[in-house]
């Protein structure tokens, strides 16, 4: 009996951990760009105007970008070497988790097995998944020189939102380093 309870508890923990998606990051860059010349930055104003998030999250994202850019040695300037553009895209996600056969008490005469094949129910999770793009634009050449993306951000989860946005921006911008983009 104790073994079955332990198996149930362990399988529940595994299902919960498997359902928690972390932010996945990728990046790309212009291999012909000379990244050693980029020392200053500022935000791309037209991009900020089109940013489809509430003002709280806009300020949080900008603060996270500023903190990460400053930690990389960039300086914010009125006439920057690069412009930082932030884009947030949202899409509705629905995930269905089947009720796996589980040991429970509920047949009225003791313990029993429950399975979706025997009338068990499924767990449905609906939420908005966000994709955060951070682009570096060269204003002199009017070209995109670096693109970073983080996807898998649950936009409907407001717990520790500021911390999660900060961590997400940090993970995206960690893809940018002079050694990673082959500075000339």
ABEGO torsion letter per residue (X at the ends): XAAAAAAAAAAAAAAAAAABBBBBBBBBBBAABBAAABABBBBBAAAAAABBBBAAAAAAAAAAAAAAAAAAGBBBBABBABBBBBBBBBBBBBBBBBBBBBBBBAAGAEBBBBBAAAGBBBBBBBBBBBBBBBBBBBAAAGBBABBBBBBGBBAABABGAAAAAAAAAAAAAAABBAAAAGBX
